[in-house]
């Protein structure tokens, strides 16, 4: 399997740590565990809990406690509906490798994360691109999307809010 080089990551690896202003960053500021606990506004001491944790491979699906807490953020969801992955790239890779086969068609918006078009291509899928245009506030043109989708379309990849534009599809557009 061949996946084309991830251009933005290659550029960031070379330049992001050596610049005065990093405009390429896509992540939030890294925090220590102490800083993260401090923003809760509660005086939480987890030292005994951490000391008691076993450093094992862990549950493949993620811990039951973590999955249950995430499920609480959604309506009518339980821990059985949640799968923990190692970041968005890992989760997206699981989706594409589970759903996409040679000859399938995937529609991806552009601009977006490169994995949304590179991983399906590497799996032998045909990728159709729906360009997000500034004159449409970088939102998908639903009429154009309907023209691109065929009976071979297996998956439509949208990220919301869009990265890198920040455009946000409202609930009406998503439905």
N, C-alpha and C positions, 0 to 999 in steps of 0.2 A: 504494500500500500504506500502511496506517495501523497504527502500533503505538502502543498507549496509552502515555502518559508513564510512565517508570520511576520510580515514586513514591519509593522509598528513595534512589535516586541524587539526585533533585531535593532531597530533604530533606538528604542528606549534603552536597551542594554548598553549601547555604546555611549549615549549622550545624557540620559536622565540624571545620573548622579554627579554630573560635572557642569551643571548649568546654574545660573543665579535664580532663574524663575522657571519652574517646571510646569509648563502648560499642557504637557502630554499625559499627566497622571490621571488615571481613571478610578483610583481607589481612595477611600477615606484615609485620614491620617492614622497611622499605626498607633495603638495605645497599649500601655502595659495592662496587665490584669488588674492592678491596683487602681489605675485611672478609670478603667471600665466600671469597677465596683463603686468608685467615688461618684460617678454621675448618676447613680441610682438615688443618691441623697440619703441612703440608709447606711448605718454602721454595720457592715456585714463582714464577719470574720470567717473566711472559708479555709483557713490554714489547716484545721484538723481534717476537714473533708478531703482536701487535696492530699494531705499526708496519708490518708487511708486508701486513696485510689490505687488500684493495681494498674501497672503499665502493661496492658495486654493488647492484643491485636484489636479487640473490641468487636462489637456486634456489626456485622456486614451492613445492615440497614441503618446503623446509627443507634445510639442508646434510646431505649424506650422513653426515658424521661425527657430527652431533648425533642424527640419526635412528638410527644404529647404536648409539650409547651408550644411547639410550632403549630400544631394542629389547632390549638386554642385561638390562634390568630384568624382563623377562617370559620365560616358558617358550615355546619354539618360535616365536619371533617374529624377524623380520629387519627391516632398515631399510625394506623395501618395505611393511611393515605399519604404518608410522608416518607420520603427516602432521602437520606443525607448523602451528599456527594462532596467531593473535594473541589470546591469552587464551581463557578459557572461553566468553565471549560469542561471540567469532568462531567458535570450533569448534562451538558449539551452533547458531549461525546456518547454518553450512555443512551440518550434519546435517539441520536442518529444511528448508532450501531444497532439499536433494537428495532427501529422502524424502517430504515432505508436500505434498499437492495439495488443491485445493478439494474439499470433500465428504468428505475423509478424517476419521478420528477419531483424536484423540490423548488419551491419559490422562496427567494430570500430578498429582503429589502436591502438597499444599499444607500447610504453608508450603514454599516453595522459591524458587529464583531466578525472577524474574518472566518472564524470556525463555522458560521452559519452557511457559508457557501463552499469553503474548502473541504470540510469533512464529508459532506454529501458527494462532492466531486471525487474524492479519494475512494469512495465506496462504489463508484461507477454510476452514480445518479446524474441525470441531466439537471442543471441548475438554471432556472429562469430568474432574472433579476428585475425587481420592481424598484425603480429609482425614486427616492424621496427627494422632492424638489423644494427649494426655498419658497417659491411662489405659492406652494400649498402648505407652508409652515412645516415642512419636512414630515408631513403626515401621508400615509398611503392614499393613493387615488383608487378608491374602491372600484370605479368603472374600469380602470386599467387593470387592476388585480383580477377582476372577473374575466377579462380578455386573455390574461396570461394563464390562468388555471385551466387545466385540461383533465380528461378522464384518467390520465396517468399521474396526476399530481397526488403525491403521497403525504406531503407535509408543506405547510406554509410557515416560514420562520419570521416572526416579528419579535422585537424586544421593546418593552414598554415600561418606563420611558425609553426612548431610543437613545442609544449611545453610538455616536458622539453628539448628536444634535440636541438632545434633551426634550424633543417633542413628545407630547403625551397624548395618547389616544384616550378619549373619554369612553365611558361605559356604553354609550349609544353606538359609537363607531366599532367597538369591539364586538357588540352583539350583531 
